[in-house]
């Protein structure tokens, strides 16, 4: 038995031990968060998504969430996943350094819309197993994978999406192995896409969902893969990793990866969140006024600096990747939600001036603690010489500092309102989410409207 087979066999064993009623609440919270993010993302990029959909020139029965129309499973997977990631509010996993709900749920929605999945409990099972596969694959090669320039959401998310569908439909061991091969062949995602002025970071996520759906269809159709797609001489890990911790692929844990997700309260890259939270804490505690600030120092871990230190911002995408802008808009607005990352705030001179006063430096302490902690120390120096500091070890949304049920629900309704969705419709969708295990088809119909 090679190690690709060992990985699949481990997942099969884990799948046999999962009790859906134990994870249903967390899975439904994940789905609710996904819908809010997808509504908002589709609203932000509505014109471009409409153009993209027209150019793809296809039809089908899978809902384009937020658009009130349907498309083919592959096109829907692409657009829904891109929408879910556009607002930079979708969940993730700090050890794997990847996003989960956007690619995995978009692929599963396409499979359900194509009538591959007809049972809500199996849909939830697919989500849990997709998270498990994607996170384990990513953890085994991080942080080297990121340092080499690869986006784990695109490289590992595509495999998680394919295997998630496989477990949801009860695929055979052979089909799962072939889905692993086909999705590994589809793995892609470059972190160059996060750099300004690029708007293609969501494409990495959309491609993972679309590729995962197609990869499972390849396996279901009987296309065979190589014997060891993960560790073959020219396989997944030899292509994408400089070092692999194989134990991460099959070490038994007491908690599923689904339960280790972080949920995002701020509409910026997760690497910016400790600094945002520190700045908000100080401004609220000491009633700091934007015009009184002389300097803001952010000490954080090394991987939170490259690609996230730009002060000069020319697009919403760049703003969401920038710690200086994120901190500045949080200080000015006393908030860092979706409304604080728009053209009005980008063009605000006070925010721009604060951003130029934000200095980011590596802290050896935080680098040594990463990824167990994604921390930062924020120090604000005022024009009168006063200084205030705050340490953030676990920003809001991490499993150690989780968002409450109310906060997750409020986020869903806020993003729905931002997208112009009637509150009564949001109520109907909300209720359908929490009945998805007993009525998947009703949920699909509701999100299609």
Backbone torsions as a table, in degrees:
resi	resn	phi	psi	omega
1	UNK	NA	127.0	177.0
2	UNK	-87.2	176.5	-172.9
3	UNK	-75.5	-23.4	173.1
4	UNK	-65.9	-42.8	177.5
5	UNK	-65.6	-39.5	179.3
6	UNK	-62.1	-39.9	178.9
7	UNK	-63.2	-46.7	179.5
8	UNK	-64.2	-41.2	178.9
9	UNK	-64.2	-37.7	175.8
10	UNK	-60.8	-45.2	179.9
11	UNK	-63.6	-39.0	178.3
12	UNK	-61.9	-43.9	178.4
13	UNK	-62.9	-41.6	178.4
14	UNK	-64.1	-43.7	179.4
15	UNK	-58.0	-38.1	-179.6
16	UNK	-68.6	-21.1	-178.4
17	UNK	-94.5	-14.4	-176.1
18	UNK	-69.8	132.1	172.5
19	UNK	-106.6	112.3	-172.3
20	UNK	-58.1	-37.4	-178.1
21	UNK	-63.1	-21.9	179.9
22	UNK	-79.4	-22.2	-176.9
23	UNK	-114.6	-3.9	-172.4
24	UNK	-58.6	-42.8	-177.4
25	UNK	-62.5	-45.3	179.4
26	UNK	-67.6	-38.6	179.5
27	UNK	-64.7	-40.2	179.8
28	UNK	-69.1	-36.8	175.2
29	UNK	-62.6	-37.8	176.8
30	UNK	-63.6	-43.2	179.8
31	UNK	-65.0	-42.5	179.3
32	UNK	-61.7	-43.9	179.0
33	UNK	-62.7	-41.4	178.3
34	UNK	-59.1	-44.9	-177.8
35	UNK	-64.3	-44.9	178.1
36	UNK	-59.3	-45.5	179.4
37	UNK	-63.3	-38.5	-177.6
38	UNK	-70.8	-40.7	174.6
39	UNK	-56.1	-49.5	-176.1
40	UNK	-66.1	-43.9	-179.0
41	UNK	-63.5	-40.2	179.2
42	UNK	-65.9	-36.0	178.3
43	UNK	-65.2	-43.0	-179.0
44	UNK	-61.3	-42.0	-174.3
45	UNK	-111.8	29.1	-171.7
46	UNK	-54.7	-48.7	-176.7
47	UNK	-63.7	-42.5	-178.1
48	UNK	-71.6	-36.2	177.0
49	UNK	-67.7	-35.8	177.2
50	UNK	-64.6	-42.4	178.1
51	UNK	-64.4	-42.6	179.4
52	UNK	-61.9	-45.2	179.5
53	UNK	-60.9	-38.7	179.1
54	UNK	-66.6	-40.3	-179.1
55	UNK	-69.5	-30.8	178.3
56	UNK	-70.2	-22.2	169.5
57	UNK	51.1	48.0	177.7
58	UNK	-132.3	174.4	179.5
59	UNK	-140.4	160.3	-179.7
60	UNK	176.8	-168.0	-173.1
61	UNK	-118.1	13.7	179.8
62	UNK	-92.5	129.6	-177.4
63	UNK	-65.4	135.1	164.9
64	UNK	-89.2	105.3	-170.1
65	UNK	-65.8	124.7	-179.7
66	UNK	93.8	-8.5	-176.1
67	UNK	-104.6	-17.7	-178.1
68	UNK	69.5	26.7	177.6
69	UNK	-146.0	176.1	-177.4
70	UNK	-124.8	168.3	179.6
71	UNK	-154.1	-178.4	175.8
72	UNK	-66.6	159.0	-179.9
73	UNK	-56.5	-41.9	-177.4
74	UNK	-70.3	-42.5	179.0
75	UNK	-66.7	-40.6	178.7
76	UNK	-63.7	-40.9	178.3
77	UNK	-60.1	-44.2	179.5
78	UNK	-60.9	-54.0	-173.5
79	UNK	-70.7	-41.7	179.6
80	UNK	-62.8	-41.3	-179.7
81	UNK	-68.6	-39.2	175.9
82	UNK	-63.5	-42.8	177.6
83	UNK	-60.4	-43.4	-177.2
84	UNK	-63.7	-24.0	-176.6
85	UNK	-101.2	-18.0	-172.8
86	UNK	-56.8	-38.1	-175.6
87	UNK	-80.8	-4.6	-177.8
88	UNK	56.8	38.4	179.2
89	UNK	-121.0	2.9	-177.8
90	UNK	-80.3	160.7	-171.6
91	UNK	-70.8	-179.0	177.5
92	UNK	-170.3	-174.1	-177.7
93	UNK	-137.2	118.2	-169.1
94	UNK	-70.8	-30.1	-179.5
95	UNK	-76.0	-36.7	177.1
96	UNK	-83.7	-19.0	-179.7
97	UNK	57.4	50.4	179.3
98	UNK	-148.4	162.4	176.0
99	UNK	-94.9	148.7	-172.3
100	UNK	-117.7	-56.7	-171.4
101	UNK	-61.7	-36.4	-175.6
102	UNK	-62.3	-55.4	179.7
103	UNK	-73.4	-42.6	-173.2
104	UNK	-68.0	-48.3	-178.0
105	UNK	-70.3	-33.0	177.6
106	UNK	-64.9	-40.6	176.7
107	UNK	-65.8	-41.8	179.8
108	UNK	-66.9	-37.6	175.9
109	UNK	-60.7	-41.6	178.5
110	UNK	-64.8	-40.4	178.4
111	UNK	-66.0	-38.4	178.0
112	UNK	-69.5	-41.4	178.4
113	UNK	-64.3	-27.4	177.3
114	UNK	-87.9	8.4	177.3
115	UNK	67.4	17.6	172.8
116	UNK	-73.4	-36.6	178.6
117	UNK	-114.2	124.3	-177.9
118	UNK	-124.3	0.3	-176.8
119	UNK	-120.0	129.5	-176.7
120	UNK	-64.2	-38.5	178.4
121	UNK	-64.0	-36.1	177.8
122	UNK	-70.1	-33.3	175.1
123	UNK	-61.2	-46.8	178.6
124	UNK	-63.9	-37.4	176.9
125	UNK	-62.6	-42.7	178.8
126	UNK	-61.1	-39.1	177.2
127	UNK	-62.6	-47.2	-179.2
128	UNK	-62.3	-43.6	-177.6
129	UNK	-73.9	-33.2	175.5
130	UNK	-64.1	-42.1	176.0
131	UNK	-60.4	-43.6	-177.5
132	UNK	-61.5	-47.7	-178.2
133	UNK	-64.9	-48.8	-176.5
134	UNK	-63.0	-45.3	-177.3
135	UNK	-67.1	-42.2	-179.9
136	UNK	-64.5	-42.0	178.0
137	UNK	-60.9	-41.4	-178.2
138	UNK	-72.7	-45.8	-179.8
139	UNK	-57.1	-34.1	-176.5
140	UNK	-64.4	-19.1	-177.0
141	UNK	-129.0	6.2	176.2
142	UNK	-89.4	150.4	5.5
143	UNK	-89.4	1.8	-176.7
144	UNK	-58.9	-36.1	179.9
145	UNK	-59.7	-45.6	178.2
146	UNK	-66.5	-42.0	-178.9
147	UNK	-62.2	-34.2	177.1
148	UNK	-71.6	-12.1	175.9
149	UNK	104.4	14.3	-178.0
150	UNK	-100.0	144.7	179.0
151	UNK	-96.6	108.5	-173.4
152	UNK	-62.9	-25.4	176.9
153	UNK	-60.9	-36.5	179.5
154	UNK	-81.3	-34.5	-175.3
155	UNK	-86.5	-40.2	-179.6
156	UNK	-98.6	-28.1	178.7
157	UNK	-63.7	-32.7	179.5
158	UNK	-67.4	-38.1	178.5
159	UNK	-70.3	-42.9	176.6
160	UNK	-59.7	-37.9	179.4
161	UNK	-65.0	-45.3	-179.3
162	UNK	-65.5	-45.8	-178.5
163	UNK	-71.6	-32.0	175.6
164	UNK	-60.2	-45.1	175.5
165	UNK	-62.1	-42.5	-179.0
166	UNK	-57.4	-46.4	179.8
167	UNK	-71.0	-31.2	179.0
168	UNK	-66.8	-34.7	-177.2
169	UNK	-95.0	0.0	-179.9
170	UNK	73.7	40.1	-179.0
171	UNK	-63.6	153.5	177.7
172	UNK	-74.3	166.7	177.2
173	UNK	-57.3	-43.5	-180.0
174	UNK	-62.7	-41.9	178.8
175	UNK	-64.7	-39.1	178.1
176	UNK	-64.5	-40.9	177.9
177	UNK	-64.3	-40.5	178.9
178	UNK	-71.7	-32.3	174.7
179	UNK	-66.6	-38.3	175.2
180	UNK	-60.0	-44.7	-179.7
181	UNK	-64.5	-48.6	-176.9
182	UNK	-64.5	-39.2	-179.9
183	UNK	-73.4	-33.6	175.2
184	UNK	-62.9	-36.0	176.9
185	UNK	-67.3	-23.8	-179.2
186	UNK	-91.6	-6.3	-173.2
187	UNK	-62.7	129.0	177.7
188	UNK	-163.2	161.3	177.6
189	UNK	152.9	112.0	-177.3
190	UNK	-108.0	133.2	178.9
191	UNK	-72.0	-11.0	172.6
192	UNK	-57.0	-24.6	-177.0
193	UNK	-71.2	-10.1	177.6
194	UNK	-86.6	-12.1	-173.2
195	UNK	-81.6	141.3	179.5
196	UNK	-61.5	141.3	5.3
197	UNK	-96.2	21.9	-174.8
198	UNK	-61.4	141.8	172.8
199	UNK	-119.0	23.9	-173.2
200	UNK	-100.0	2.3	177.1
201	UNK	-56.8	-43.7	178.0
202	UNK	-62.8	-23.5	179.0
203	UNK	-66.5	-34.3	174.4
204	UNK	-56.4	-40.4	-177.3
205	UNK	-73.3	-44.7	178.6
206	UNK	-63.0	-39.7	179.6
207	UNK	-64.6	-33.2	177.9
208	UNK	-65.7	-43.2	179.6
209	UNK	-66.9	-47.5	180.0
210	UNK	-63.7	-45.4	-180.0
211	UNK	-63.7	-37.0	178.8
212	UNK	-66.2	-41.9	178.2
213	UNK	-63.0	-47.5	-178.9
214	UNK	-65.2	-38.8	-179.7
215	UNK	-61.6	-41.7	178.0
216	UNK	-66.1	-38.2	177.7
217	UNK	-61.6	-37.6	176.0
218	UNK	-60.5	-46.3	-179.5
219	UNK	-65.5	-42.8	179.8
220	UNK	-62.6	-30.0	-180.0
221	UNK	-81.7	-5.1	174.3
222	UNK	98.7	9.1	178.5
223	UNK	-72.7	127.9	-176.7
224	UNK	-89.3	145.3	175.7
225	UNK	-106.8	178.8	177.1
226	UNK	-67.8	166.4	-174.5
227	UNK	-69.6	-32.0	-176.5
228	UNK	-137.4	75.0	-174.6
229	UNK	-65.3	-24.3	-179.3
230	UNK	-81.4	-44.1	-170.9
231	UNK	-119.6	11.8	174.1
232	UNK	-61.8	164.1	-176.1
233	UNK	-53.3	-35.8	178.7
234	UNK	-118.8	32.4	-175.8
235	UNK	-87.6	-171.4	-171.9
236	UNK	-54.5	-53.3	-174.5
237	UNK	-73.5	-32.7	176.6
238	UNK	-69.3	-24.5	178.9
239	UNK	-84.4	-35.2	-167.7
240	UNK	-113.1	-4.7	-173.8
241	UNK	-131.4	148.1	172.9
242	UNK	-98.2	-15.9	178.9
243	UNK	-156.7	138.6	-176.9
244	UNK	-128.3	128.0	173.6
245	UNK	-95.9	91.7	-173.8
246	UNK	-63.0	-28.9	-179.1
247	UNK	-59.9	-29.7	-179.7
248	UNK	-63.5	-20.5	-177.6
249	UNK	-76.3	-26.9	-174.1
250	UNK	-141.9	14.7	174.0
251	UNK	-71.4	128.8	-179.1
252	UNK	-74.0	137.3	177.7
253	UNK	-126.6	157.8	-179.4
254	UNK	-79.5	-16.8	-175.0
255	UNK	-125.6	135.5	177.2
256	UNK	-70.3	153.9	178.7
257	UNK	-62.6	-31.0	176.7
258	UNK	-54.2	-35.1	-177.4
259	UNK	-85.0	-5.4	179.8
260	UNK	-100.4	4.9	-179.4
261	UNK	-64.6	150.9	164.7
262	UNK	-100.4	150.9	176.2
263	UNK	-116.7	139.1	-169.2
264	UNK	-99.5	123.5	173.9
265	UNK	-89.5	-18.5	-176.2
266	UNK	-114.2	141.8	-172.0
267	UNK	-86.7	50.4	179.7
268	UNK	-139.8	168.2	175.8
269	UNK	-53.4	142.1	-176.0
270	UNK	-58.4	-30.2	179.2
271	UNK	-63.1	-21.2	179.1
272	UNK	-84.6	-15.9	-169.5
273	UNK	-64.5	-41.5	178.6
274	UNK	-58.8	-39.7	179.4
275	UNK	-68.6	-42.1	177.2
276	UNK	-58.4	-48.2	-176.4
277	UNK	-65.2	-39.5	176.9
278	UNK	-62.4	-43.0	179.2
279	UNK	-64.7	-43.5	179.1
280	UNK	-64.0	-40.7	178.8
281	UNK	-59.1	-46.3	-178.5
282	UNK	-67.5	-43.9	-178.5
283	UNK	-64.5	-38.8	179.6
284	UNK	-74.1	-37.2	-177.4
285	UNK	-72.6	-37.9	-174.5
286	UNK	-112.4	7.0	179.3
287	UNK	51.0	51.1	-178.0
288	UNK	-76.8	130.3	179.5
289	UNK	-93.3	141.6	-178.8
290	UNK	-54.1	-40.1	-175.6
291	UNK	-72.5	-11.3	-178.9
292	UNK	-91.8	-2.6	-173.3
293	UNK	-87.7	129.5	176.6
294	UNK	-100.3	-32.2	-174.3
295	UNK	-162.8	146.3	173.7
296	UNK	-129.1	122.0	177.8
297	UNK	-107.2	130.9	177.6
298	UNK	-119.4	117.0	174.4
299	UNK	-105.5	125.7	-174.1
300	UNK	-151.4	-174.5	-177.4
301	UNK	-80.0	156.6	-169.9
302	UNK	-57.8	-44.4	-175.4
303	UNK	-70.8	-9.1	177.5
304	UNK	-88.1	1.4	-174.8
305	UNK	-101.5	-54.6	-176.9
306	UNK	-62.5	126.1	-179.1
307	UNK	84.9	-1.4	-176.2
308	UNK	-131.7	16.7	-174.5
309	UNK	-111.0	3.6	-177.4
310	UNK	-65.3	136.3	176.8
311	UNK	-100.8	-28.1	-178.6
312	UNK	-93.2	113.1	-171.5
313	UNK	-114.5	131.4	-178.6
314	UNK	-125.7	6.8	178.9
315	UNK	-157.5	161.0	178.4
316	UNK	-64.1	-39.9	178.9
317	UNK	-59.7	-43.3	179.3
318	UNK	-67.3	-37.3	179.9
319	UNK	-60.3	-40.5	-177.4
320	UNK	-71.6	-18.8	177.9
321	UNK	-93.2	-9.6	-171.7
322	UNK	-98.8	119.8	174.4
323	UNK	-66.6	-43.9	177.8
324	UNK	-56.8	-45.0	179.2
325	UNK	-67.9	-43.0	-178.6
326	UNK	-58.8	-44.0	178.0
327	UNK	-65.5	-42.5	-177.1
328	UNK	-65.8	-44.7	-179.8
329	UNK	-69.6	-31.9	176.2
330	UNK	-65.4	-42.8	179.1
331	UNK	-64.7	-46.0	-176.5
332	UNK	-67.9	-42.2	-173.5
333	UNK	-97.8	-8.9	-173.7
334	UNK	56.8	30.3	179.0
335	UNK	-164.3	160.5	178.4
336	UNK	-143.0	44.4	176.8
337	UNK	-87.6	-167.8	-174.9
338	UNK	-62.4	-32.7	-178.3
339	UNK	-70.1	-20.6	-177.6
340	UNK	-85.4	-2.9	178.2
341	UNK	-119.5	74.9	179.3
342	UNK	-140.6	175.2	-176.4
343	UNK	-61.1	-35.3	179.3
344	UNK	-60.1	-45.0	179.7
345	UNK	-72.8	-34.5	177.2
346	UNK	-61.6	-36.1	-177.8
347	UNK	-91.0	3.0	179.9
348	UNK	-76.5	120.8	-174.5
349	UNK	-65.9	-36.6	179.5
350	UNK	-63.8	-43.9	178.5
351	UNK	-63.2	-42.7	179.0
352	UNK	-61.1	-40.3	180.0
353	UNK	-67.3	-39.4	177.6
354	UNK	-64.6	-42.6	-179.3
355	UNK	-57.9	-38.0	179.4
356	UNK	-69.6	-17.2	179.0
357	UNK	-91.4	-2.8	-178.1
358	UNK	-89.4	123.1	-179.7
359	UNK	-115.9	129.4	-177.6
360	UNK	-111.8	133.0	179.2
361	UNK	-139.4	152.9	178.1
362	UNK	-75.2	138.0	171.1
363	UNK	-107.8	120.0	179.3
364	UNK	-60.3	-32.6	178.4
365	UNK	-61.6	-50.0	-177.4
366	UNK	-70.4	-33.8	176.6
367	UNK	-63.7	-39.3	-179.5
368	UNK	-70.0	-26.4	-179.1
369	UNK	-86.6	-16.9	-178.3
370	UNK	-72.4	139.0	4.4
371	UNK	-95.1	6.8	177.9
372	UNK	-57.1	-34.6	174.4
373	UNK	-134.5	139.5	170.4
374	UNK	-109.7	88.0	-171.0
375	UNK	-111.5	172.3	175.8
376	UNK	-161.0	150.6	168.7
377	UNK	-112.7	126.5	179.8
378	UNK	-111.7	127.0	177.2
379	UNK	-121.7	123.3	178.1
380	UNK	-108.1	123.3	176.5
381	UNK	-105.4	128.3	-178.6
382	UNK	-91.8	163.7	-178.9
383	UNK	-62.5	-25.3	179.2
384	UNK	-87.6	4.9	176.5
385	UNK	96.8	-12.9	178.6
386	UNK	-67.1	147.1	180.0
387	UNK	-132.9	141.6	179.1
388	UNK	-134.7	139.5	-178.2
389	UNK	-130.4	150.3	175.5
390	UNK	-140.9	136.8	175.5
391	UNK	-102.6	135.9	176.5
392	UNK	-126.5	112.4	178.0
393	UNK	-90.2	-45.1	-179.4
394	UNK	-128.9	99.3	178.7
395	UNK	-61.6	155.6	-178.7
396	UNK	-52.1	133.3	179.3
397	UNK	111.3	-20.5	175.9
398	UNK	-69.6	155.6	178.7
399	UNK	-55.3	-30.4	179.1
400	UNK	-78.3	-15.1	179.9
401	UNK	-144.0	63.9	-169.5
402	UNK	-72.4	152.4	167.8
403	UNK	-68.7	141.9	179.3
404	UNK	-74.6	166.5	175.9
405	UNK	-57.0	-41.0	179.1
406	UNK	-64.1	-41.6	180.0
407	UNK	-64.5	-39.3	178.1
408	UNK	-67.5	-42.6	178.1
409	UNK	-64.1	-44.2	179.6
410	UNK	-62.5	-39.3	178.0
411	UNK	-60.3	-44.7	178.7
412	UNK	-59.1	-47.0	-178.6
413	UNK	-69.4	-35.5	178.0
414	UNK	-65.5	-42.7	179.1
415	UNK	-69.8	-35.3	175.7
416	UNK	-64.1	-43.0	177.7
417	UNK	-65.1	-40.6	176.1
418	UNK	-56.7	-34.2	-178.0
419	UNK	-86.7	1.8	177.2
420	UNK	77.8	21.7	-179.3
421	UNK	-88.1	131.6	-179.6
422	UNK	-58.0	140.2	-177.0
423	UNK	-61.0	-34.0	179.3
424	UNK	-66.3	-38.5	177.4
425	UNK	-67.6	-38.9	177.2
426	UNK	-61.8	-37.2	176.8
427	UNK	-62.7	-44.4	-179.2
428	UNK	-62.1	-44.3	179.8
429	UNK	-65.3	-42.6	179.5
430	UNK	-56.7	-47.6	-179.6
431	UNK	-65.4	-36.8	179.9
432	UNK	-66.1	-34.9	177.8
433	UNK	-59.3	-44.0	-175.5
434	UNK	-82.7	3.2	171.4
435	UNK	-117.7	12.0	-173.6
436	UNK	-62.1	-31.9	-178.6
437	UNK	-65.6	-27.6	-179.9
438	UNK	-102.2	-13.2	-177.8
439	UNK	-152.5	74.1	179.4
440	UNK	-62.8	-40.9	-176.2
441	UNK	-64.3	-40.7	177.9
442	UNK	-61.7	-41.7	178.1
443	UNK	-61.6	-43.7	178.3
444	UNK	-61.2	-41.2	179.8
445	UNK	-64.8	-39.4	-178.0
446	UNK	-67.3	-43.4	-178.2
447	UNK	-75.9	-10.1	178.8
448	UNK	-81.0	-23.8	-173.7
449	UNK	-71.5	NA	NA
